[in-house]
Amino acid sequence: MDSRKGSLENKTSFYYPLLLLPPGKREAMEALYRFCWEADEIADGAGSTAQKRSKLARFRRNLHRAFQNRSKDPLFQKFQTLIPAFRLSREPLERVLQGVERDLRPIRFKSFAELHPYALKVAGGPGLACMEIFGFKDPAHRRYAENLGVFLQLVNVIRDFREDQGMGRQYLPAEDFKRFHLDPSRIGGTDSQWKPFVEFQLDRAWGFLEKARKSLSLRQRAELATAEAIAAVYVKLYQKLRAHPARILKGRTRLSKMDKLVSVLGAVGRCWIWKWTAKNP
């Protein structure tokens, strides 16, 4: 495994938010990003399902060895230094692998009750690991991380509807397509029900962002400028998807560098105001 693959570049949604971190934490976050990227590549890459399961099993064994301080893989050797430095726990990372493992089987989620636990794995897991890197492991910060992760993941699956469809995956619940009288295999840009369907999905995603925000006080959120900046970038993406739902059917909606920078700077400004207000009530 080449640990340089999946490294953060300025084209990712996380590049600018991670610049807010001190070097040590930024390096740890980059390692976490590479871990998630490599795991995802197993599910999305070439090879049979059996081959992918074998690769994932080897990936999981390397994770276990890292927690025993005996992995020989470059990526996991890096993790071996981060585990004691940030008191990382294995459970959030195992969640990621469980989510990737689910992607190895056909995905046709019937209800949100199936999508939600999946999102808690593939996005909630990294969120919890991020909180550990940031230095928070209490229940309130865990709720913040999980709900924010679900928000990010739901926005992703709405944005990537066509791309996922091309891979034979349907994350958006079948019950929702039925509710809006839509056939997911025959949706066109002129379908009148597509817009309200997208708005329904985005409203559900927004509800998890609100749950995340309510988990912490403004003063606590001010200490999480990087997480708030990531949320701000995704809020911008949310706004674009809501304003232009037909674009989802044509391919992935992307944010410009300026969109990301403005979102990050706005989050930094809000965090500064919250801190100043807390010091000067």
Sequence and secondary structure as in RCSB ss.txt:
>XXXX:A:sequence
MDSRKGSLENKTSFYYPLLLLPPGKREAMEALYRFCWEADEIADGAGSTAQKRSKLARFRRNLHRAFQNRSKDPL
FQKFQTLIPAFRLSREPLERVLQGVERDLRPIRFKSFAELHPYALKVAGGPGLACMEIFGFKDPAHRRYAENLGV
FLQLVNVIRDFREDQGMGRQYLPAEDFKRFHLDPSRIGGTDSQWKPFVEFQLDRAWGFLEKARKSLSLRQRAELA
TAEAIAAVYVKLYQKLRAHPARILKGRTRLSKMDKLVSVLGAVGRCWIWKWTAKNP
>XXXX:A:secstr
  TTTT   TTSTTHHHHTTS HHHHHHHHHHHHHHHHHHHHHHSSS HHHHHHHHHHHHHHHHHHHTT   SHH
HHHHHHHHHHHT  HHHHHHHHHHHHHTTS EE  SHHHHHHHHHHHTHHHHHHHHHHHT  SHHHHHHHHHHHH
HHHHHHHHHTHHHHHHTTEE S HHHHHHTT  TTS  TT TTHHHHHHHHHHHHHHHHHHHHHHS HHHHHT H
HHHHHHHHHHHHHHHHHH GGGGGGS     HHHHHHHHHHHHHHHHHHHHHHH  
